[in-house]
């Protein structure tokens, strides 16, 4: 219970320092401690590609964080999942098929916090952090990863100015 409270406090502190992230509590324990959140990222990010392969951008993405009942045990990792009609086009976020919206955060250990993950995902959306190579740790979406390697990087489409 203490860990959940600590995570909530850290997340509040992290979000309050930013003007491009909005958090809302979705669900709580009987004691009122959050176990699910929505995070709205107000960040310009690629949300798809045109027929010619050029990027399409959006400026708002909604993600849900859900903590399993056994969290923070090692085998009870939180889930990070983008929801809604607009998904980020990023190799570490599922875009196609059954994994659409799922985020691969690669939390390094059980000491990594939710606030750390929310900040890391903001780096994903700005393409300041991504893994598109077909090697471990493998991209979450191989089609997007291929686009990044073959079109996004060579055309400097992922290195856009954040406005």
C-alpha positions in Angstrom: 0.0 0.0 0.0 2.9 2.3 0.8 4.4 1.8 -2.6 1.1 2.8 -4.4 0.9 5.9 -2.3 4.5 6.8 -3.0 4.0 6.2 -6.8 1.0 8.5 -6.8 2.9 11.2 -5.0 5.8 10.9 -7.4 3.5 11.0 -10.4 1.7 14.1 -9.2 5.0 15.9 -8.6 6.3 14.9 -12.1 3.1 16.0 -13.9 2.8 19.3 -12.0 6.2 20.3 -13.4 5.1 19.9 -17.0 2.6 21.8 -19.1 2.4 19.0 -21.8 1.1 16.2 -19.6 -2.3 16.0 -17.9 -3.2 13.2 -15.4 -6.5 11.9 -14.1 -7.2 9.1 -11.7 -9.4 6.3 -13.2 -9.7 3.8 -10.3 -8.6 3.5 -6.7 -8.3 1.0 -3.9 -11.0 1.1 -1.1 -8.5 3.3 0.7 -8.6 5.8 -2.1 -5.1 5.2 -3.5 -5.0 5.2 -7.4 -4.6 1.9 -9.3 -5.4 3.3 -12.8 -4.7 6.6 -14.5 -5.2 8.4 -17.8 -2.3 10.4 -19.0 -2.9 12.9 -21.8 0.2 13.9 -23.7 -0.1 17.3 -25.4 2.9 16.6 -27.6 3.3 16.8 -31.3 3.9 13.3 -32.5 3.6 11.2 -35.7 0.3 9.4 -35.7 0.5 7.7 -39.1 1.9 8.0 -42.6 0.6 9.2 -45.9 0.6 7.0 -49.0 4.0 8.5 -50.0 5.3 7.6 -46.6 5.5 11.1 -45.2 4.4 11.5 -41.6 1.0 12.7 -40.3 1.1 14.5 -37.0 -1.3 14.9 -34.0 -0.9 16.9 -30.8 -2.9 14.9 -28.2 -2.5 11.3 -27.2 -4.3 9.5 -24.3 -2.7 6.6 -22.4 -4.0 4.5 -19.6 -1.9 3.1 -16.9 -3.3 0.1 -15.0 -1.7 -1.5 -12.0 -2.3 -5.2 -11.4 -3.6 -6.2 -7.9 -0.2 -7.7 -7.0 1.8 -4.6 -8.0 4.7 -3.9 -7.4 5.8 -7.5 -7.4 8.3 -8.4 -10.1 5.8 -10.5 -12.1 3.0 -7.8 -11.7 4.1 -5.0 -14.0 1.9 -2.1 -14.8 0.4 -1.9 -18.3 0.8 1.2 -20.4 -1.7 1.4 -23.3 -2.7 4.2 -25.6 -6.4 4.5 -26.2 -8.7 6.4 -28.5 -8.8 7.1 -32.2 -5.3 8.5 -32.5 -2.3 6.3 -31.7 1.4 7.3 -31.8 3.4 6.0 -34.7 6.5 4.8 -32.8 8.4 1.6 -33.0 8.1 1.0 -29.2 4.3 1.5 -29.3 2.1 -1.0 -31.0 0.2 0.5 -34.0 -0.9 -2.6 -35.9 -3.0 -5.6 -35.0 -3.8 -6.9 -31.5 -1.0 -5.0 -29.9 -2.2 -1.6 -31.1 -1.7 1.0 -28.4 0.5 -1.2 -26.1 3.7 0.5 -24.9 7.0 -1.3 -24.4 8.6 0.7 -21.7 11.4 -1.7 -20.8 11.3 -0.8 -17.1 14.8 -1.7 -16.0 13.9 -3.1 -12.6 11.2 -3.0 -9.9 12.6 0.3 -8.6 11.6 2.2 -11.8 8.6 4.3 -11.0 5.4 5.2 -12.8 6.7 8.8 -13.0 9.9 7.5 -14.7 7.8 5.6 -17.2 5.5 8.6 -18.0 8.6 10.7 -18.6 10.2 8.0 -20.8 7.0 7.8 -22.9 7.1 11.5 -23.4 10.6 11.0 -24.9 9.2 8.4 -27.2 6.5 10.7 -28.5 9.1 13.4 -29.3 11.3 10.7 -30.9 14.1 11.5 -28.5 14.2 7.8 -27.6 13.3 4.9 -29.7 14.6 1.4 -30.8 13.9 0.5 -34.4 16.6 -2.1 -35.0 15.5 -5.7 -35.5 17.5 -6.9 -32.4 16.9 -7.2 -28.7 15.1 -5.4 -27.2 12.9 -5.8 -30.2 10.6 -3.0 -31.3 6.9 -3.4 -30.3 5.8 -2.7 -33.9 8.1 -4.0 -36.6 6.2 -2.2 -39.4 6.7 1.2 -37.8 10.3 0.3 -37.0 10.9 -0.5 -40.6 9.4 2.8 -41.6 11.7 4.6 -39.1 14.8 3.0 -40.5 13.9 3.2 -44.2 12.0 6.5 -44.4 11.8 8.4 -41.1 15.5 8.6 -40.5 16.8 9.0 -44.1 14.3 11.8 -44.7 14.8 13.4 -41.3 11.0 13.1 -40.7 11.5 11.9 -37.1 13.8 14.9 -36.3 11.1 17.5 -36.5 10.8 20.8 -34.6 8.5 20.6 -31.6 5.9 23.4 -32.1 
